[in-house]
Amino acid sequence: MGNSASLLREGRRRVLAPFWKILVTCIALALAAFEIYTAPFGTLDPLLQRAIFVSFVLGLTFIYFTFTAGAKSDKVPFYDIILAVLSFASGVYILLNGERIVTRWVGVDPMGPEDIFFTAILVLLVLEVTRRTVGPPLLGIIILFIAYTFIGDLMPGEFGHRGMTLIGFLDRMVYTFDGILGTPIGVTCTYVYMFILFGQVFNEAGGGTFFFRLASAIAGRMVGGPAKMAVVASAFYGTMSGSPTSNVVTTGSFTIPLMKRLGYSSTFAGAVEAAASTGGSILPPIMGTAAFLMVDVAGIPYIDIAVAAAIPGLLYYLGVMLQVHFRAVKKDLRPVVTKVEEQEKPLRVLKENIHFLVPLAVLLWLLAERLNPTVVGLAATCVTIVVSWLKPGYRMGPKEIVRAFYNTGTGILTVANASAAAGMVIGGIMLTGLGGKFTSLVFQATGGSSLLCLTMVAVVCILLGMGMPIPAAYVLTATLAAPALLELGFPLLASHLFIVHFSAMSALTPPVAVAAYAGAAISGANPNSTGFQATRLAMAAYLVPFVFMYRKALLLQGGFLEIIWATLIGTLAVWSLAGGLEGYFYRRINSHLLRTLLVGGGTVLLWPEMWADLLGVGIVAGVLLSQFLAQRPRVAGSPKH
């Protein structure tokens, strides 16, 4: 029973023997050369480019990931070698027959025996790598959609459809953009790959150390310094990495032990790192990888997305930082560095590492010039390598560059496999017309109420996203739910940002909170307790998206005074909620009534009406006044606490 159950669980990364590590390095270098040659400049037909990229990813996955978590990880078994060979053979077959495949009429021109064989192989291989790298949740969703594709003609009523033959299914899933080679994998093999490469090169050049030193210099002497360092460092790193889990593992290995040593509980330490790491996916300028999918799915220029996401992303981190600060003050937690002479100065850190700002400035400049993000990512990567040569002690040589290519090739596997799988789900939605039916279902279930519709879409985002990468979660929900939001009259940009926010929160929300699980693994705390605490820290991400759907000024759209007012009200709302949740606002709050009033005042402030703004401000001002009056006797005649 245990063995059969383990077959449904994902595998784990292998500890490769020297031969296999050299082989994986060579494959990763070949993938990098292929990507740099084809992705930025479109030198190969998109269908062929995506097919070859998928074959690279599949082959690498079978070498790099074990069959199950319990399998031996020191050698590659014969069956994985066969699967890897089949993966590369599928890509070679499609490339050799590229002209015929690209020009044929799908559903009209017949498929030969070889076509049927290789398309079936690709579908089965994608299902297997999905299980190995992403796990059962996404695999179950794919199987459900495949079943629905075939038996839809047997279903009565609105959810029935004309069904699909096996040959027709394989044709659509592999030889069109409505399946494995659809938008998700197209974005992954262009924008996402280039920005992951940039992040890896930047890290190899010492950029990760620079971010950590800068975070330490900014927050090291503050009360609760390690937790604030975690928030700042994870924000820097998370916006580039695109993966909350890898962000937790990277920065959390330093920050979580420091937080525990300072006096934070294991649960809170893991939760801070999980919340701070997850927020990187909604923080400009790079926003992980989901924002790149928005460019293709929604057809919105990347710079417009980054600008609109700025205030919501900053409000998220304000909420996390305030709760960290309030708890540190309540517990009187000491800084990491108590002596001024032991503390690095932020300006000194910046001065010593000024070259790291050059590729970031180039990246922002080229994005502002509205260049293709793939070209921007490649340009920033090249600039990073060049500027590293100008600074002694940071110069990247062949060893560092090869390691960056290796880490990119192996680091993109989970996202790429999830993207190929998401393409199959989207293909199922397109073939069966489920998108329109889902919109109809939303309207029926919510009675046309915009607020209930938003709530339903948020829940769907979190449920579909549990246990899978944020880009895949975004694409699935956007395909299903975005039409419903647009039908209600919500703007295109706001609708897709709403979905991105809640897709990101799926990594943090129990019961399948993968980022919180990673934090708990390092801190030694209970994963579920860590997940619930992280959800509380990230409360702004669950509330602010509802606000910007009605208050477009939070997306920097509208008049100057309107934007300023919306930002101030949003800041006060987050401050009030954090104070009520932590029981500290100007000073310690022992009254449950005052804490409830603060939470209530913050919630009222989120309602996009002037009367709500004035009422919320009045509630918060009343709590502040009561706190001030309660302190006066202590100041006049009592020793200071």
TIVO-884975 format. One record per residue (C-alpha): residue in three letters; x, y, z. Coordinates in steps of 0.25 Angstrom, whole numbers, padded with zeros to 4 digits, always signed. Example, Ala and Ser with C-alpha at 12.3 -4.5 7.8 and 13.67 -1.06 7.14 Angstrom:
ALA+0049-0018+0031SER+0055-0004+0029
This chain:
MET+0000+0000+0000GLY+0011+0009+0004ASN+0019+0006-0009SER+0007+0009-0018ALA+0004+0022-0011SER+0018+0027-0012LEU+0016+0026-0028LEU+0007+0038-0027ARG+0017+0046-0020GLU+0028+0055-0026GLY+0042+0051-0028ARG+0054+0059-0023ARG+0067+0065-0028ARG+0078+0055-0030VAL+0092+0056-0024LEU+0099+0054-0038ALA+0111+0045-0039PRO+0123+0053-0047PHE+0119+0047-0060TRP+0105+0050-0059LYS+0108+0064-0054ILE+0117+0067-0066LEU+0106+0062-0075VAL+0096+0071-0069THR+0105+0082-0070CYS+0107+0080-0085ILE+0092+0079-0087ALA+0090+0092-0079LEU+0101+0099-0088ALA+0094+0094-0100LEU+0081+0099-0095ALA+0087+0112-0092ALA+0093+0113-0106PHE+0080+0109-0112GLU+0072+0119-0104ILE+0082+0131-0106TYR+0082+0128-0121THR+0067+0127-0123ALA+0059+0133-0112PRO+0062+0148-0113PHE+0062+0150-0128GLY+0052+0139-0133THR+0062+0132-0142LEU+0054+0119-0141ASP+0039+0117-0144PRO+0032+0118-0130LEU+0026+0104-0130LEU+0039+0098-0133GLN+0046+0106-0123ARG+0036+0102-0112ALA+0037+0087-0116ILE+0052+0087-0115PHE+0052+0094-0102VAL+0042+0084-0096SER+0050+0073-0101PHE+0062+0079-0094VAL+0054+0081-0081LEU+0048+0067-0081GLY+0062+0060-0084LEU+0068+0068-0073THR+0057+0065-0063PHE+0058+0050-0065ILE+0073+0051-0062TYR+0072+0061-0051PHE+0060+0056-0043THR+0057+0043-0037PHE+0045+0034-0040THR+0040+0036-0025ALA+0045+0043-0013GLY+0049+0030-0007ALA+0057+0025-0019LYS+0072+0025-0019SER+0078+0038-0023ASP+0093+0035-0026LYS+0091+0028-0040VAL+0082+0029-0052PRO+0074+0016-0054PHE+0072+0010-0068TYR+0058+0014-0069ASP+0061+0029-0067ILE+0072+0028-0078ILE+0061+0022-0087LEU+0051+0033-0084ALA+0062+0044-0086VAL+0066+0038-0099LEU+0051+0038-0104SER+0050+0052-0099PHE+0062+0057-0108ALA+0057+0048-0119SER+0044+0055-0119GLY+0050+0068-0121VAL+0059+0064-0132TYR+0047+0057-0139ILE+0039+0070-0139LEU+0051+0078-0143LEU+0054+0069-0155ASN+0040+0070-0159GLY+0038+0084-0156GLU+0034+0090-0169ARG+0023+0079-0171ILE+0018+0081-0157VAL+0017+0096-0157THR+0010+0097-0170ARG+0000+0085-0169TRP-0015+0087-0166VAL-0018+0083-0152GLY-0030+0073-0152VAL-0030+0072-0167ASP-0016+0066-0171PRO-0015+0052-0166MET-0004+0048-0156GLY+0005+0037-0159PRO+0009+0026-0150GLU+0022+0033-0146ASP+0014+0046-0143ILE+0004+0038-0134PHE+0016+0031-0127PHE+0024+0044-0124THR+0012+0052-0120ALA+0007+0041-0111ILE+0021+0040-0105LEU+0022+0055-0102VAL+0008+0055-0095LEU+0012+0043-0086LEU+0025+0049-0083VAL+0019+0063-0079LEU+0010+0056-0070GLU+0021+0048-0063VAL+0030+0060-0061THR+0018+0068-0056ARG+0017+0057-0045ARG+0032+0057-0042THR+0034+0072-0041VAL+0021+0078-0037GLY+0013+0067-0031PRO+0000+0061-0030PRO-0009+0074-0030LEU-0006+0079-0044LEU-0005+0064-0049GLY-0019+0062-0044ILE-0025+0074-0051ILE-0019+0070-0064ILE-0025+0056-0063LEU-0038+0062-0060PHE-0038+0071-0072ILE-0033+0060-0081ALA-0045+0052-0076TYR-0054+0063-0078THR-0049+0065-0092PHE-0052+0051-0096ILE-0065+0048-0089GLY-0072+0062-0091ASP-0081+0057-0101LEU-0087+0047-0091MET-0090+0059-0081PRO-0104+0065-0081GLY-0107+0080-0080GLU-0099+0092-0081PHE-0086+0085-0078GLY-0087+0075-0089HIS-0079+0076-0102ARG-0076+0069-0115GLY-0064+0061-0110MET-0051+0058-0116THR-0044+0046-0122LEU-0030+0041-0118ILE-0023+0045-0131GLY-0030+0059-0130PHE-0026+0061-0116LEU-0011+0057-0119ASP-0011+0066-0131ARG-0016+0078-0123MET-0008+0076-0111VAL+0006+0075-0118TYR+0005+0081-0132THR-0003+0094-0129PHE-0002+0106-0119ASP-0014+0101-0111GLY-0006+0090-0103ILE+0007+0087-0098LEU+0014+0097-0107GLY+0004+0108-0104THR+0006+0122-0097PRO+0011+0117-0083ILE+0023+0109-0090GLY+0025+0120-0100VAL+0027+0130-0089THR+0036+0121-0081CYS+0045+0118-0092THR+0047+0133-0095TYR+0045+0143-0084VAL+0045+0134-0072TYR+0058+0126-0076MET+0065+0140-0079PHE+0062+0146-0066ILE+0065+0133-0058LEU+0079+0133-0065PHE+0080+0148-0061GLY+0077+0144-0047GLN+0087+0133-0047VAL+0098+0141-0053PHE+0095+0153-0044ASN+0096+0143-0032GLU+0109+0137-0037ALA+0115+0151-0038GLY+0112+0153-0024GLY+0099+0160-0025GLY+0092+0151-0015THR+0103+0155-0004PHE+0101+0170-0008PHE+0086+0169-0005PHE+0089+0162+0008ARG+0099+0172+0013LEU+0090+0184+0009ALA+0079+0178+0016SER+0088+0176+0028ALA+0093+0190+0027ILE+0079+0196+0026ALA+0072+0187+0037GLY+0083+0181+0046ARG+0083+0191+0057MET+0068+0192+0057VAL+0060+0185+0068GLY+0056+0172+0062GLY+0068+0173+0052PRO+0068+0159+0046ALA+0054+0158+0043LYS+0054+0172+0036MET+0067+0167+0029ALA+0059+0155+0024VAL+0048+0164+0019VAL+0057+0173+0012ALA+0067+0163+0006SER+0055+0154+0002ALA+0048+0165-0005PHE+0061+0168-0013TYR+0064+0154-0016GLY+0049+0149-0018THR+0046+0159-0029MET+0057+0153-0038SER+0056+0138-0034GLY+0041+0136-0037SER+0040+0124-0027PRO+0036+0126-0013THR+0041+0113-0009SER+0055+0115-0014ASN+0055+0129-0009VAL+0052+0123+0005VAL+0063+0113+0004THR+0073+0123-0001THR+0071+0134+0009GLY+0064+0127+0020SER+0076+0118+0023PHE+0083+0131+0028THR+0071+0139+0034ILE+0063+0128+0041PRO+0074+0124+0050LEU+0077+0138+0053MET+0063+0141+0056LYS+0062+0129+0066ARG+0075+0133+0073LEU+0069+0147+0075GLY+0056+0142+0082TYR+0046+0140+0071SER+0038+0127+0072SER+0041+0116+0061THR+0027+0118+0056PHE+0029+0133+0054ALA+0043+0132+0048GLY+0038+0122+0038ALA+0026+0130+0035VAL+0033+0143+0033GLU+0043+0137+0023ALA+0031+0130+0015ALA+0023+0143+0015ALA+0035+0152+0011SER+0039+0142+0000THR+0025+0140-0006GLY+0023+0155-0007GLY+0035+0156-0018SER+0025+0150-0028ILE+0016+0163-0027LEU+0028+0173-0025PRO+0033+0181-0037PRO+0042+0183-0045ILE+0043+0168-0049MET+0031+0161-0041GLY+0037+0147-0042THR+0031+0141-0055ALA+0016+0142-0054ALA+0016+0157-0059PHE+0023+0152-0072LEU+0012+0143-0075MET+0002+0154-0073VAL+0010+0161-0085ASP+0005+0150-0094VAL-0008+0145-0088ALA-0014+0159-0086GLY-0006+0167-0097ILE-0001+0178-0087PRO+0013+0184-0088TYR+0022+0179-0077ILE+0025+0193-0072ASP+0011+0196-0070ILE+0009+0184-0062ALA+0021+0188-0053VAL+0017+0202-0051ALA+0003+0198-0047ALA+0008+0187-0037ALA+0017+0197-0030ILE+0008+0202-0019PRO+0001+0189-0016GLY+0014+0182-0015LEU+0020+0192-0005LEU+0007+0192+0003TYR+0009+0177+0004TYR+0023+0178+0010LEU+0019+0190+0019GLY+0009+0180+0025VAL+0019+0170+0027MET+0030+0180+0033LEU+0020+0186+0042GLN+0016+0173+0049VAL+0030+0169+0050HIS+0033+0183+0056PHE+0022+0183+0066ARG+0025+0169+0071ALA+0040+0172+0073VAL+0036+0185+0081LYS+0026+0177+0089LYS+0036+0166+0092ASP+0048+0176+0094LEU+0056+0168+0084ARG+0070+0173+0082PRO+0077+0177+0069VAL+0087+0168+0062VAL+0098+0178+0064THR+0098+0187+0077LYS+0110+0195+0075VAL+0111+0206+0064GLU+0125+0202+0060GLU+0121+0188+0057GLN+0110+0192+0047GLU+0112+0194+0032LYS+0107+0207+0027PRO+0097+0206+0015LEU+0104+0216+0007ARG+0117+0209+0009VAL+0111+0196+0004LEU+0106+0203-0008LYS+0119+0210-0011GLU+0127+0197-0010ASN+0117+0190-0019ILE+0112+0201-0028HIS+0115+0192-0040PHE+0103+0183-0037LEU+0094+0195-0039VAL+0098+0196-0053PRO+0091+0184-0059LEU+0079+0187-0051ALA+0079+0201-0056VAL+0080+0196-0070LEU+0069+0186-0068LEU+0060+0197-0063TRP+0064+0207-0074LEU+0061+0196-0085LEU+0048+0192-0079ALA+0044+0207-0079GLU+0048+0207-0094ARG+0038+0196-0096LEU+0048+0186-0102ASN+0045+0172-0103PRO+0047+0166-0089THR+0055+0154-0094VAL+0065+0164-0100VAL+0065+0172-0087GLY+0068+0160-0079LEU+0079+0156-0088ALA+0085+0170-0089ALA+0085+0171-0073THR+0092+0157-0073CYS+0103+0162-0082VAL+0104+0175-0075THR+0106+0168-0061ILE+0117+0159-0067VAL+0124+0171-0073VAL+0123+0180-0060SER+0128+0168-0052TRP+0141+0169-0060LEU+0143+0183-0056LYS+0143+0180-0041PRO+0155+0172-0035GLY+0150+0161-0026TYR+0136+0160-0034ARG+0141+0156-0047MET+0133+0145-0054GLY+0142+0134-0061PRO+0138+0122-0069LYS+0135+0114-0056GLU+0125+0124-0051ILE+0118+0126-0064VAL+0117+0111-0066ARG+0111+0109-0052ALA+0101+0120-0055PHE+0097+0113-0068TYR+0096+0100-0060ASN+0088+0106-0049THR+0078+0112-0059GLY+0076+0099-0067THR+0073+0091-0054GLY+0066+0103-0048ILE+0056+0105-0059LEU+0051+0090-0059THR+0040+0091-0049VAL+0034+0104-0055ALA+0036+0099-0070ASN+0029+0085-0066ALA+0018+0093-0060SER+0016+0102-0072ALA+0015+0090-0081ALA+0005+0084-0072ALA-0003+0097-0071GLY-0003+0097-0086MET-0010+0084-0087VAL-0021+0089-0077ILE-0023+0102-0085GLY-0024+0093-0097GLY-0035+0085-0090ILE-0042+0098-0087MET-0041+0103-0101LEU-0045+0090-0107THR-0057+0088-0098GLY-0062+0103-0097LEU-0061+0102-0082GLY-0056+0116-0081GLY-0070+0122-0085LYS-0077+0112-0077PHE-0069+0115-0064THR-0073+0130-0066SER-0087+0126-0067LEU-0085+0118-0054VAL-0079+0129-0047PHE-0091+0138-0050GLN-0101+0128-0046ALA-0093+0125-0033THR-0091+0140-0029GLY-0104+0146-0034GLY-0096+0156-0042SER-0090+0162-0030SER-0076+0168-0033LEU-0071+0166-0019LEU-0076+0151-0018CYS-0070+0149-0032LEU-0056+0154-0028THR-0057+0146-0015MET-0060+0133-0023VAL-0049+0136-0033ALA-0039+0138-0021VAL-0043+0125-0016VAL-0041+0118-0029CYS-0027+0124-0031ILE-0023+0119-0017LEU-0029+0105-0019LEU-0023+0103-0033GLY-0010+0109-0029MET-0008+0100-0017GLY+0005+0092-0019MET+0009+0098-0032PRO+0018+0109-0037ILE+0012+0123-0038PRO+0012+0125-0053ALA+0004+0112-0055ALA-0006+0116-0045TYR-0007+0129-0051VAL-0009+0124-0066LEU-0020+0113-0061THR-0028+0123-0053ALA-0027+0134-0064THR-0032+0125-0075LEU-0044+0121-0066ALA-0047+0133-0058ALA-0042+0146-0065PRO-0054+0146-0075ALA-0063+0146-0063LEU-0056+0159-0057LEU-0056+0166-0071GLU-0071+0162-0073LEU-0074+0170-0060GLY-0067+0182-0065PHE-0054+0181-0057PRO-0042+0187-0065LEU-0032+0177-0072LEU-0020+0181-0065ALA-0026+0181-0051SER-0033+0167-0054HIS-0020+0160-0057LEU-0012+0167-0046PHE-0023+0162-0036ILE-0021+0148-0041VAL-0006+0149-0040HIS-0007+0153-0026PHE-0016+0142-0021SER-0008+0132-0030ALA+0004+0136-0022MET-0003+0135-0009SER-0006+0120-0012ALA+0009+0118-0008LEU+0006+0123+0006THR-0009+0119+0009PRO-0011+0106+0017PRO-0013+0094+0015VAL-0003+0093+0003ALA+0006+0105+0007VAL+0019+0101+0000ALA+0027+0114+0004ALA+0022+0112+0018TYR+0026+0097+0018ALA+0040+0101+0013GLY+0041+0112+0024ALA+0036+0101+0035ALA+0047+0091+0030ILE+0058+0101+0033SER+0052+0107+0046GLY+0047+0093+0051ALA+0033+0098+0054ASN+0020+0092+0050PRO+0017+0094+0035ASN+0002+0097+0037SER+0005+0107+0049THR+0015+0114+0040GLY+0006+0115+0029PHE-0005+0121+0037GLN+0004+0131+0043ALA+0010+0134+0029THR-0004+0137+0024ARG-0006+0146+0036LEU+0006+0154+0032ALA+0002+0155+0018MET-0012+0160+0021ALA-0009+0172+0012ALA-0008+0163+0000TYR-0022+0157+0003LEU-0029+0170+0004VAL-0022+0181-0005PRO-0025+0174-0018PHE-0040+0175-0015VAL-0037+0190-0012PHE-0030+0193-0026MET-0041+0186-0033TYR-0050+0198-0029ARG-0040+0208-0026LYS-0031+0209-0039ALA-0023+0220-0033LEU-0015+0209-0025LEU-0011+0205-0039LEU-0005+0219-0041GLN-0017+0221-0051GLY-0024+0234-0049GLY-0021+0249-0044PHE-0009+0252-0036LEU-0018+0256-0023GLU-0026+0243-0025ILE-0014+0235-0025ILE-0008+0242-0013TRP-0021+0240-0005ALA-0023+0225-0009THR-0008+0222-0005LEU-0009+0230+0009ILE-0023+0222+0012GLY-0017+0209+0008THR-0004+0211+0016LEU-0013+0215+0028ALA-0022+0203+0026VAL-0010+0193+0026TRP-0004+0201+0038SER-0017+0199+0046LEU-0019+0185+0042ALA-0004+0181+0046GLY-0006+0189+0060GLY-0019+0182+0063LEU-0014+0168+0059GLU-0001+0170+0067GLY-0007+0178+0079TYR+0003+0190+0077PHE-0001+0204+0072TYR+0008+0215+0077ARG+0009+0207+0090ARG+0005+0193+0095ILE-0010+0190+0094ASN-0016+0181+0105SER-0030+0184+0102HIS-0037+0174+0092LEU-0047+0185+0089LEU-0037+0194+0084ARG-0030+0183+0076THR-0044+0180+0070LEU-0046+0194+0067LEU-0033+0195+0060VAL-0036+0183+0051GLY-0049+0189+0048GLY-0044+0202+0045GLY-0034+0197+0035THR-0045+0188+0029VAL-0054+0200+0027LEU-0043+0208+0021LEU-0042+0198+0010TRP-0056+0201+0005PRO-0054+0210-0007GLU-0064+0221-0002MET-0061+0235+0004TRP-0071+0232+0016ALA-0063+0219+0019ASP-0050+0227+0018LEU-0055+0237+0028LEU-0061+0227+0037GLY-0048+0219+0037VAL-0039+0231+0040GLY-0048+0234+0051ILE-0047+0220+0057VAL-0032+0220+0056ALA-0031+0234+0062GLY-0040+0230+0074VAL-0031+0218+0077LEU-0019+0227+0076LEU-0025+0237+0085SER-0029+0227+0096GLN-0015+0222+0095PHE-0009+0235+0097LEU-0018+0239+0109ALA-0015+0225+0115GLN+0000+0228+0115ARG-0001+0242+0121PRO-0002+0238+0136ARG+0010+0229+0134VAL+0018+0240+0128ALA+0014+0250+0139GLY+0016+0241+0151SER+0021+0227+0148PRO+0034+0222+0144LYS+0036+0219+0129HIS+0033+0205+0125
